[in-house]
């Protein structure tokens, strides 16, 4: 175990041509599955903002929720979850963004 980020990169699998040819998907589920790697990644993110006034951590679903929730807990802030279009039941603010293979829409409760 090491806090070296190269070591953490070894816990990210690359899947070539997913979801489309020419796009390389970064699969972080192996990082989540390794307790030491997951802890080091969460601690590194929390340490990055140590001493800053952070009111909210914003997370994009779904893998972002897994990482942002323990970071928010550790630094004592709230958590805002950004969802894909059509997943939130109340009034939302939306933003369109570009992907390597098209567009997406993200929403947050207004």
C-alpha positions, -999 to +999 in steps of 0.1 A: +000+000+000+012+035-008-002+070-011+016+072-045-009+082-071+008+059-096-002+030-074-038+042-074-037+044-112-031+007-112-066+003-098-083+019-128-090-004-156-092+010-192-118-004-215-109+005-251-137+014-275-164+017-249-191+029-252-182+037-288-151+030-310-124+056-302-136+062-266-116+047-238-137+041-207-119+045-173-134+018-150-129+028-113-148-001-098-115-019-091-104+011-070-137+010-051-133-028-045-098-024-029-103-010+007-068+005+008-070+022-026-105+035-019-094+049+015-063+065+000-083+081-029-110+095-005-084+108+019-064+124-009-095+142-022-105+154+014-069+164+021-069+185-011-094+209+004-083+206+040-084+241+056-107+255+030-143+266+038-163+240+019-201+241+023-210+216-003-194+188-023-211+183-056-212+148-071-223+135-105-240+102-105-233+074-100-197+067-093-193+103-082-218+096-053-196+068-041-165+090-038-181+124-029-202+111+000-173+100+022-153+131+012-183+153+023-186+134+055-149+136+063-147+174+057-180+181+074-199+195+045-232+188+028-236+168-005-254+179-037-261+151-061-263+159-098-284+134-118-289+125-154-319+140-172-353+129-159-342+113-126-353+141-102-389+145-091-389+182-083-382+214-103-347+212-117-319+233-133-304+216-163-271+219-182-262+203-215-226+191-219-205+176-247-194+140-247-168+123-269-197+107-287-226+132-284-243+153-257-257+147-222-279+166-198-273+169-161-299+182-136-299+194-100-329+203-079-335+240-082 
